[in-house]
């Protein structure tokens, strides 16, 4: 029971702390509509399932002990965030669709953005490994650990769906539509800074 409560608590904390995932879901929800936000959230949840899978397989331990692999992952993630940030900034002048339905962003593109943003995020890697290397024990059954992974991925997905629903409510979205240009440029700058920050933390010592 203590393990379960710890996993749930960690999932809530990781989900609600603002970061690249939150910025991306918020941006795609406001610019692309509710479906785009939900698909972005789904991509993030699927990516977290990938982190859980390799943590269970023991690959996460290898990454955590390899300076080269860990820094390579960080640099790939940093480069992708910078790419997304620049893309958002350059596309800020495009018109935002008036409705919150299927409009502004292809669902598969939103899914891809969400997936790649999370799967290349070293903090998500550390989150998965911290659960399975520190919270669970060798006596924890495999199916119980898989259940924890489902809780982690689905919990993050549900949180970002709630974020999407709130920010696509008509009054909320309309207020953001009036400052769309600067909003998108701000999100673009934030994601770029997230990427630069990740790249700047690469080190020659073990993570």
C-alpha positions as CSV (number, residue, x, y, z in Angstrom):
1,X,0.0,0.0,0.0
2,X,2.9,2.4,0.8
3,X,4.4,1.7,-2.6
4,X,1.1,2.5,-4.3
5,X,0.6,5.7,-2.4
6,X,4.1,6.8,-3.2
7,X,3.6,6.1,-6.9
8,X,0.3,8.0,-7.0
9,X,1.9,11.0,-5.1
10,X,4.9,11.1,-7.4
11,X,2.7,10.9,-10.5
12,X,0.6,13.9,-9.3
13,X,3.6,16.0,-8.5
14,X,5.4,15.2,-11.8
15,X,2.1,15.9,-13.7
16,X,1.3,19.3,-12.2
17,X,4.8,20.8,-12.1
18,X,5.0,23.1,-15.2
19,X,7.5,21.9,-17.8
20,X,7.8,21.2,-21.6
21,X,4.8,18.8,-21.5
22,X,2.5,21.4,-19.8
23,X,3.6,24.2,-22.2
24,X,3.0,22.0,-25.2
25,X,-0.4,20.8,-24.1
26,X,-1.5,24.3,-23.3
27,X,-0.3,25.7,-26.6
28,X,-1.8,22.9,-28.7
29,X,-5.1,23.2,-26.8
30,X,-5.4,26.9,-27.4
31,X,-4.2,27.0,-30.9
32,X,-5.4,23.6,-32.3
33,X,-8.5,23.0,-30.2
34,X,-9.7,20.4,-27.7
35,X,-8.9,17.4,-29.9
36,X,-5.4,18.6,-30.5
37,X,-4.9,19.0,-26.8
38,X,-6.2,15.5,-26.0
39,X,-4.1,13.9,-28.7
40,X,-1.0,15.7,-27.3
41,X,-1.9,14.4,-23.9
42,X,-2.3,10.9,-25.3
43,X,1.2,11.2,-27.0
44,X,2.7,12.2,-23.6
45,X,1.0,9.2,-21.9
46,X,2.2,6.8,-24.6
47,X,5.8,8.2,-24.2
48,X,5.6,7.7,-20.5
49,X,4.6,4.1,-21.1
50,X,7.8,3.7,-23.2
51,X,9.8,5.1,-20.3
52,X,8.1,2.6,-17.9
53,X,8.8,-0.3,-20.3
54,X,12.5,0.2,-20.6
55,X,12.7,1.0,-16.8
56,X,11.1,-2.4,-16.2
57,X,13.4,-4.0,-18.7
58,X,16.5,-2.7,-16.9
59,X,17.6,-0.4,-19.8
60,X,16.9,2.6,-17.6
61,X,19.6,1.4,-15.2
62,X,22.1,1.2,-18.0
63,X,21.2,4.8,-19.1
64,X,21.5,6.1,-15.5
65,X,25.0,4.6,-15.2
66,X,26.3,5.7,-18.6
67,X,27.5,9.3,-18.9
68,X,27.5,9.1,-22.6
69,X,24.1,7.6,-23.1
70,X,22.4,9.9,-20.6
71,X,24.0,13.0,-22.0
72,X,23.1,11.9,-25.6
73,X,19.5,11.5,-24.5
74,X,19.5,14.9,-23.0
75,X,21.0,16.5,-26.1
76,X,18.5,14.9,-28.4
77,X,15.6,16.0,-26.1
78,X,17.1,19.5,-26.0
79,X,17.4,19.8,-29.7
80,X,13.8,18.7,-30.2
81,X,12.5,21.2,-27.7
82,X,14.5,24.0,-29.5
83,X,13.1,22.8,-32.8
84,X,9.5,22.9,-31.4
85,X,10.1,26.3,-29.8
86,X,11.4,27.8,-33.1
87,X,8.5,26.3,-35.0
88,X,6.0,27.8,-32.6
89,X,7.6,31.2,-32.7
90,X,7.8,31.3,-36.5
91,X,4.1,30.1,-36.8
92,X,2.8,32.6,-34.3
93,X,1.2,34.8,-36.9
94,X,-1.0,32.1,-38.3
95,X,-4.7,32.5,-37.7
96,X,-6.3,30.5,-34.9
97,X,-9.5,28.5,-35.7
98,X,-12.6,29.9,-34.0
99,X,-13.9,26.6,-32.8
100,X,-12.5,24.1,-30.3
101,X,-13.2,21.0,-32.3
102,X,-11.0,19.3,-34.9
103,X,-9.8,22.6,-36.4
104,X,-6.3,24.0,-36.0
105,X,-3.9,21.1,-35.8
106,X,-4.0,17.6,-37.3
107,X,-4.6,15.0,-34.5
108,X,-1.7,12.8,-35.6
109,X,0.7,15.8,-35.6
110,X,-0.5,16.7,-32.0
111,X,0.1,13.1,-31.0
112,X,3.5,13.1,-32.5
113,X,4.5,16.3,-30.9
114,X,3.4,15.1,-27.4
115,X,5.1,11.7,-27.8
116,X,8.4,13.1,-29.0
117,X,8.5,15.9,-26.4
118,X,8.1,13.4,-23.5
119,X,10.0,10.4,-24.9
120,X,13.2,12.6,-25.3
121,X,12.7,14.3,-21.9
122,X,15.4,13.1,-19.5
123,X,13.3,14.2,-16.6
124,X,10.6,11.7,-17.7
125,X,13.4,9.0,-17.9
126,X,14.5,9.8,-14.3
127,X,10.8,9.8,-13.1
128,X,10.3,6.2,-14.4
129,X,13.6,5.0,-13.1
130,X,13.1,6.6,-9.6
131,X,9.8,4.7,-9.3
132,X,11.2,1.3,-10.3
133,X,14.6,1.6,-8.8
134,X,13.8,3.3,-5.5
135,X,10.1,2.9,-4.7
136,X,9.6,-0.7,-5.6
137,X,11.6,-3.6,-4.2
138,X,12.9,-6.9,-5.7
139,X,9.9,-8.6,-4.0
140,X,7.4,-6.4,-5.8
141,X,5.6,-8.7,-8.3
142,X,6.1,-7.9,-12.0
143,X,2.3,-7.5,-12.6
144,X,2.2,-5.0,-9.7
145,X,5.0,-3.0,-11.2
146,X,3.2,-3.0,-14.6
147,X,0.1,-1.7,-12.7
148,X,2.2,1.1,-11.3
149,X,3.3,2.0,-14.8
150,X,-0.3,2.1,-16.0
151,X,-1.1,4.4,-13.1
152,X,1.8,6.7,-14.0
153,X,0.9,6.9,-17.7
154,X,-2.8,7.2,-17.3
155,X,-2.5,9.6,-14.4
156,X,-0.4,12.0,-16.5
157,X,-2.8,11.6,-19.5
158,X,-5.9,12.4,-17.3
159,X,-4.2,15.5,-15.9
160,X,-3.4,16.9,-19.3
161,X,-6.9,16.1,-20.5
162,X,-8.3,18.1,-17.6
163,X,-5.9,21.0,-18.5
164,X,-7.1,20.7,-22.1
165,X,-10.8,20.8,-21.2
166,X,-10.3,23.9,-19.0
167,X,-8.3,25.9,-21.4
168,X,-10.6,25.1,-24.3
169,X,-13.7,26.4,-22.5
170,X,-15.1,29.2,-24.7
171,X,-14.5,32.1,-22.3
172,X,-11.0,31.0,-21.4
173,X,-10.0,30.3,-25.0
174,X,-11.5,33.5,-26.3
175,X,-9.4,35.5,-23.8
176,X,-6.3,33.8,-25.1
177,X,-7.3,34.3,-28.8
178,X,-7.0,38.1,-28.3
179,X,-3.3,37.7,-27.5
180,X,-2.5,34.7,-29.7
181,X,0.6,36.2,-31.3
182,X,2.4,36.9,-28.1
183,X,1.1,33.8,-26.4
184,X,2.5,31.5,-29.1
185,X,5.8,33.5,-29.2
186,X,6.0,33.1,-25.4
187,X,5.5,29.4,-25.6
188,X,8.0,29.1,-28.4
189,X,10.6,31.0,-26.3
190,X,9.8,28.9,-23.2
191,X,10.3,25.6,-25.0
192,X,13.5,26.9,-26.6
193,X,14.7,27.9,-23.1
194,X,13.7,24.5,-21.7
195,X,15.8,22.9,-24.5
196,X,18.8,25.2,-23.9
197,X,18.5,24.5,-20.1
198,X,18.6,20.8,-20.6
199,X,21.6,21.0,-23.0
200,X,23.4,23.2,-20.5
201,X,23.1,20.6,-17.7
202,X,25.0,17.9,-19.5
203,X,28.0,17.0,-17.4
204,X,31.0,14.7,-17.3
205,X,29.8,13.1,-14.1
206,X,27.2,10.4,-13.6
207,X,23.5,11.6,-13.3
